[in-house]
Amino acid sequence: MTNPEDFRNDADNETSDLSKARLRAWLQVLKVSRKIEGELREKMRLEFGSTLPRFDVLAALYRSRDGMRMSELSSALMVSNGNVTGIVDRLVADGMIVRVPVENDRRASIVRLTPDGEKDFAERALVHEGWVSELFSDLSANDADALIRILRTISHHNEAPHD
C-alpha cells in the first residue's frame, strides 16, 4: 500500500532539486558576468586608458541623441546620481559631452555627446563589440539567441510586481 507521505516527500525533493539547480544557475551567471566584466574593464583600461563606467555613460548618450537629464542617465545605468556626476564632469572636461541648461529649470541640465564624443564612442564601440564577440565565441547564433531568451524571461519575471 502506498503511503501519502511518500508522494509529499517526492514533491519536496523535486522542489528542493529544482531550487538547487536554479541556485547553481544563478551562481554560474554571476561567475560568468564577473569574469566577462573584469576582462572588458582590463581591455578598456589597456586599449583606451579609460574605464567601463565611462564607456557605459557614452553608450547611453549615444543611444539618446537628444541627450538625457542626469537623473535619466543614472536611472538608465542603474547607478546613483553621485556615481554619474563624477564621470560626466570628466567627460565634459575632456570635450566628449556637454551640459545644456534646461529651460525653466535652472538646476537641471541635459548632457549629450559632442561631435568628438560621438566619433570617439563609435570607434570604441566597434572595438568593444569585437571583444564581446571574442568572449562569446564558443556560442553559435542559436545558442546566443537561446541565452538571450532565457535571460529576458528571468528579467521580465523579476520586473513584474510581486505580492
C-alpha positions in Angstrom: 0.0 0.0 0.0 1.3 3.5 -0.9 1.8 6.0 1.8 0.6 9.6 1.0 3.7 10.8 2.8 5.9 9.2 0.1 4.3 11.5 -2.5 4.8 14.6 -0.4 8.5 13.7 0.2 9.0 13.1 -3.6 7.4 16.5 -4.3 9.6 18.2 -1.7 12.7 16.6 -3.1 11.8 17.7 -6.7 11.2 21.2 -5.4 14.4 21.1 -3.5 16.3 19.8 -6.5 14.8 22.5 -8.8 15.6 25.2 -6.2 19.2 24.0 -6.0 19.5 23.8 -9.8 18.3 27.4 -10.0 20.8 28.5 -7.4 23.6 26.8 -9.3 22.4 28.6 -12.5 22.4 31.9 -10.7 25.9 31.3 -9.4 27.1 30.4 -12.9 25.5 33.6 -14.4 27.2 35.7 -11.6 30.6 34.0 -12.2 30.5 34.4 -15.9 29.2 38.0 -15.7 32.0 39.0 -13.3 34.6 37.3 -15.5 33.5 39.0 -18.6 33.1 42.4 -17.0 36.6 42.1 -15.5 38.1 41.2 -18.9 36.3 44.1 -20.5 37.4 46.5 -17.8 41.0 45.5 -18.3 40.8 45.7 -22.1 39.2 49.2 -21.8 42.0 50.3 -19.5 44.8 48.9 -21.6 43.5 49.8 -25.1 41.9 53.2 -24.3 43.2 54.3 -20.9 39.6 54.5 -19.9 37.0 52.8 -17.7 34.0 50.7 -18.4 31.6 53.1 -16.5 32.9 55.9 -18.7 32.1 53.8 -21.8 28.6 53.0 -20.4 27.8 56.7 -20.0 29.0 57.4 -23.5 26.9 54.4 -24.8 23.7 55.6 -23.0 24.2 59.1 -24.5 24.9 57.7 -28.0 21.6 55.9 -27.9 19.8 59.0 -26.8 20.9 61.5 -29.4 18.8 64.4 -27.9 20.7 63.9 -24.6 19.5 63.0 -21.1 18.9 64.6 -17.8 21.3 63.4 -15.2 18.5 61.5 -13.4 17.6 59.7 -16.6 21.2 58.8 -17.2 21.7 57.4 -13.7 18.4 55.5 -14.0 19.4 54.1 -17.4 22.7 52.9 -15.9 21.1 51.8 -12.7 23.5 53.8 -10.5 23.2 56.8 -8.2 23.3 60.4 -9.5 26.6 60.8 -7.5 28.3 58.0 -9.4 27.3 59.5 -12.7 28.3 63.1 -11.8 32.0 62.5 -11.5 32.1 60.6 -14.8 30.1 63.3 -16.5 32.4 66.0 -15.1 35.5 64.3 -16.5 33.8 63.7 -19.9 32.8 67.4 -20.1 36.4 68.4 -19.2 37.7 66.0 -22.0 35.3 67.6 -24.5 33.3 64.4 -25.0 30.0 65.6 -23.7 28.3 69.0 -23.0 25.8 70.1 -20.4 22.9 72.1 -21.8 20.7 74.0 -19.4 17.1 73.0 -19.3 14.7 75.9 -20.0 12.5 76.8 -17.0 14.7 74.8 -14.6 18.0 76.4 -13.6 19.0 73.4 -11.5 18.7 70.9 -14.3 20.8 70.2 -17.4 20.8 67.8 -20.2 24.0 66.0 -21.1 24.7 65.0 -24.7 27.6 63.9 -26.8 29.8 66.4 -28.7 30.7 65.5 -32.3 34.1 64.4 -30.9 32.4 62.3 -28.3 30.2 60.6 -30.9 33.2 59.8 -33.1 35.3 58.5 -30.2 32.4 56.4 -28.9 31.7 54.9 -32.3 35.3 53.8 -32.7 35.4 52.3 -29.1 32.0 50.6 -29.6 33.4 48.7 -32.7 36.4 47.5 -30.7 34.2 46.7 -27.7 31.8 44.7 -29.9 34.8 42.7 -31.2 35.9 41.9 -27.6 32.5 40.8 -26.6 32.2 38.6 -29.7 35.5 37.0 -28.9 34.5 36.4 -25.3 31.3 34.7 -26.6 33.0 32.9 -29.5 32.0 29.5 -28.2 28.3 30.3 -28.7 26.6 29.7 -32.0 24.0 32.2 -33.2 21.3 29.8 -32.0 23.0 29.4 -28.6 23.2 33.2 -28.3 19.5 33.6 -29.2 18.6 30.9 -26.6 20.7 32.6 -23.9 19.0 35.9 -24.6 15.5 34.4 -24.4 16.4 32.7 -21.1 17.8 35.9 -19.6 14.9 38.0 -20.8 12.5 35.5 -19.3 14.2 35.9 -15.9 14.4 39.7 -16.3 10.7 40.0 -17.2 9.7 37.8 -14.3 11.7 39.9 -11.9 10.3 43.2 -13.3 6.7 42.1 -12.6 5.1 43.3 -9.4 5.2 40.6 -6.6 2.7 40.2 -3.9 
